């Protein structure tokens, strides 16, 4: 072989392999002019739908099944794709996304003067003289640092077992395991207690049907209709308490519109539905966990444990509403971006999922916003 040809041949052999062509379905999911490279965005979205794309070392971290993805930029849907059997009118289980919606509802009630952020949470059982739970405030509940005990199996019993007919009662009956405000604990109970407090002030008589109607009407008129979340269906127990911590069904477009509402700091078409200061509070790090605010996760290095998002490679202002099984509404305000992913990710797959979502968010770094 002539010596002069060796460098050229070496360069050819070390070049990365050509990417497989995108399927027509993958490319059709992205609009003609998304504001970034169309093929790159289509490929990043397609990566979420590949069954084994999220597999990592040892095969123990699977991406799982993606059923819906929407990418919205500056209020415009630029990518939308569904797995076979799902479509824009399918209602998906949002799980813990309910906590973010509950936090907004509580902000509205605080703004109305019907609840107070820094005063004792008005749970009757906690008001008995000498009950240490009387020190728990709404702020503690919103930041998931109430101090109430939650042991393995407690959440399942509350949601599906003995406590399912009165979830709030089961949650509120728990004793303290720590001083209120002293520690962070990711739980569904706090959201359910907050939803119970909303029902108490909206329907003081306590009739289950009245509680259900009052909360449903309040959310519909104050949030869902203005934001155009027309397919959303909250879950209620027999006591008329909304499951504000772990159960809410909605379409992917409902969830992306909610993310856009958060991106606009609680405003829709110039109308401020909840004070901007409340959204600022929601996205302020909790004193006990830097990657959690009040009802939303933040793209910050965690105080303890693993990062829920990707603080080393994503925008610092990003926030997220997250649910078990890989339900995610990511909001990057400075990039005018909302990304929704709905599906079924098995335990241990969150890191793989966030890696794929990071690929989408990173496409918009420094790009022009319309």
N, C-alpha and C positions, 0 to 999 in steps of 0.2 A: 504493500500500500504506500503511495506517495506520502511523504511526511506532511506536505502542505494540506492534504485532505483530512488529516487526523483531527484537527480542532473542529472542523465543520461537522464531521461525522459524530464526534463526541457531543457537540452541542445538540445535534438532532436527537441522539439517544437519551440525553438527560432532560429533554423538554417534557413538560407535564402532558399526560395523555389527553386527547381531545374529549370534551364533555359529550355525553350522549345527547342526541337531539331531543328537544322538548316535545311532548305529545301535544296534539292540537288542543286537547282539553286544558292542559296546563297553560298554554299561551292565551287561550280564549278567556281565562279567568282574570286577565289583566286588561285594563282599558288601553286604547291606542297610545295615549299620551299621559303616562302616570307621573311625569315629572322627574323620573329616574330611568335608568336603562330598563326597558320593558322586559327583555329576556332575563336579566338578572333578578328582577322582582318575581317573575313567573317561576324561575328556578328555585328561589328561596321559599316561595309558597309551596311549590311542588315537594320540596324536601320534607314538609310537615305531613304530607300524605303518603310518603314511602313507608311501608310497614316496618322495615328494618333500618331506616335512616338514622334513628336515634340510638342504635345499639352501640354500647361503649365497651371498654375493656372488660373481658370476662363475660360479656353477654348479660350482665345483671341490671343494666339500665336501658330499658326499652322506651322508645317514644310512645308506643301504643297506637291507638286508632284516632286519627283526626277526622272529625265529621264536618266541621265548618271553619273557614278562615275568612275574615274580612280585614282589609287594610283601608283606612280612611285617612285622607290628607286634606287638611284645611276644610273639613266638612264635606268632602267629595269622596265617594267610594271609588277607589282606584283598582282594587282587586277583591274578588269575591269568589269563593269556590266551596263546593259541598261534595261530600263523599256520596257514592250511590245510595239511593234510598232517603236522602235528606235534601232539603231545599230551603228557600228563603222564608217559607211559612212554617217550617218545623220548629216546634218548641223544644229547646234543649234544657236540661237540668243545669242550673247555674251554681248550685251548692253555695259555697261561702261568698259568692258575689253578693248574696243577700245582705251580708254585713255592711257593705259599702252603701247599699240602698237604704238600709236602716239608719246608718249614720247621717245620711242626708235628711231623712225624715225627722230625726231628732233635732238636727240643726234648724229645721223649719219650726218645730215646736218651741225650741229655745228662742228663736227670733220672734215668735208670736207671744212670748212671755208666759207660756204654759208649762215650761220646764226650765230648770236652772242648772247650768253646767257644773258649778262648783259647790252645790249644796247636796245634802244627803239625798240619795236616790229614794223617792217616795214609795218604797215597798213596805206595806203595812207590817209584815212580819219582822222587819228590821227596826221598827220604831219602838219596840218594847224597851223599857228602861234597862240599861246595862247590856243590851245586845251589841257586841262589837261591830256587827255588820252595818250598824247605823252610821259608821264612818265612810262607807262606800259612796262615792259620788258618781254622777253621770260621766264625768271626765275619766274616772277609773274604769268604768265599764266600756267606754268607747275606745280606750287605749289598751283594753284587755289586761288590766292589772288590778282586778277587784280583790284578789286574794282568796276567793272562794275555792274550796277544794274541788279538784276534778281528778279522779283516778281512772286507770284503764277500765273501760267498759261503761263509765258513767254517761258519756255522751250517747252511746248506743241505747242504753236504758231510757234516757230522757227522750230520744227521738223516736225509738221504735219499740221500746219495751214498756215497763210499768208506768213510765211517766209520759207516754205519748199523748194522752188525753188532756194533760195539764202540764205542758213542757215547762212553762215559767215557774209553776209551783215546785216542780222537781228541781229546777235550777236554783230557785231562791231559798229552798230548804237546806242547801248545802252549808256546812259550817266553814269557817275561815281556816285556811291552811297557812296563811301568811298575812301580815299586816296589810290593810288596804293601801294600794299604791306602791308597795315595796317590790313586787316582782311582776314580770310579764309572763303570761301563759296563753298560748294560742288555743282558744276554745270557742265553741258555738253558743255556750250558755250566756255569755255577755250579750250577744245580739238578741237572743230570745227574751232576756230580762228587759232590755231596752224596748223591744216591741211590746211587751206587756205594759211598760210604763206609758207608752204612747196610747195604748187602748184604754188605760185607766183615766187619762185626762180627756180623751175624745169621747168616751162612753162611760161616765162615772157610775151609772146604775149597775154595770157589771153583767148584764145579760149577754150570753155568748153571741147571739145573732147580732145584737146591737154593737158589740165590740168589733165583730168582723166587718159589719157594714161601715162603721165609723172609720176604721183604719183604711179599708178599701176605698172609700169615697175620698178620704183625705189624700191618699197617694195618687188616686186617679186625677183629681182636679188640680193638685198642687205640683205633681211631678210627671206622671205618666203621660197625660194628654198633652201638656205643653212641650214635652221632649219627643212626642210621637212614638212612645213605647207602647204600641197598640196591641202587641201580642203577649204582654207579660202577665203571668198568673202567679201571685204569691200563694204560699201554703199556710193554712190555718189549722189549729187543733180544735178539739171539741169544746174547749173553754173560750174559743174565739180569739186566741192569740196567734199572731202571725209568726211563722218561723223566721225570725229576723237574723238567724245565725247560720243556717245551713240549707235552706230549701227555697228555691224560686225558679220558675220556668219562664223562658222567654225565647224569642227568635234571636238569631245572631245579629240581625239589624237592630233589634231593641237594645242589645248589649252594646253595640258600637255607638248608638246614639247616646246611651248613658255615659260612655267614655268621652264622647264629644262634649257633653254637658259638663263633665268634670274638667276637661281641657279648657273650656271657656269660663272656668271659675264660677260655676253655678248659674250661668246666664244662657238664655236661648233667644236668639234674634233681638238682642238688646234688653230683654226683660230679665231682671235678676230674680231668680226663683228662690235662692237662698243667699244670704249675705256672703260677699267675697271673703269676709273675715272668717266665716265658718269653713270654707274650703281651705283657706290658709291654715286654719287649725288642723284640719284633717291631714294635711300634708306636712305637718311639723313633726319631727321625730319624737316618739314617746320617751320620757325620761328613763325608762327601763329597757327599751329595745329600739336602737337607732333605725332599724329597717322597717319599723311599723309606725304609722301615724295614729289616726283615729278612724278606723274602718277601712283603711287602705294600706297596702305594703309600699315601701319606698325603696328606691334603688341605692341603698346605702350598705356599707359593710355592716354585717350583723354584730350586735353586742355579744351574743352567744350563738353557737350552732352554725348552721350553713346558711348561705345567702339564698333568699327566695328568688331574687331576680339576677341581674348580672352587673354588679357595681363596678367591676374592673373594666368593663367594655361597653357600658351604656351611658346615656345621659343622666346626669345627677338629678335632674328635675323629674325623672320618670316616676310614675306611681302605677299601682296595679290593684285591681279587684281580682282576687283569686279564689278558686273553689277546688275542692278535692277532685282528683282524677284529671287534673290538667285543664280546668276551665280558667281562662285568663282574659282579662281586659287590660291591656297595657296602654298607658297614656303618656306621651312625651310632649309636653306643652311647647317647648322651644322649637321642636321640629314639626309642630302642628299635626301630630300623628296619633292615631288610635289603631291598635291592632287587637283583634279578637280571635281567639282560638278556642274551640269547643270540641270535646271528644272524650276519650277514655285512656288515660295514662296510668299504668299500674304503679304500685308503690316502688319507689326507687328510681322512677323515670323522670322526675322533675328537672334534674340537671340537663338531661338530654333534650327535653322539651324547651327549656330556656335557651339552650344553645341555638336551636333552630329559630326561635323568636328573635334572638339577638341578631341572627343573620339578616332578618327582615329590617329591624330597626336600624342597623348599621348602614344600610343602603341610603338612608336619608341624612346622614351626618353632613352638615354643611350645605345640603342641597337647597335650591331655591324653593320657597314656599309660595304657593299661589294665594 
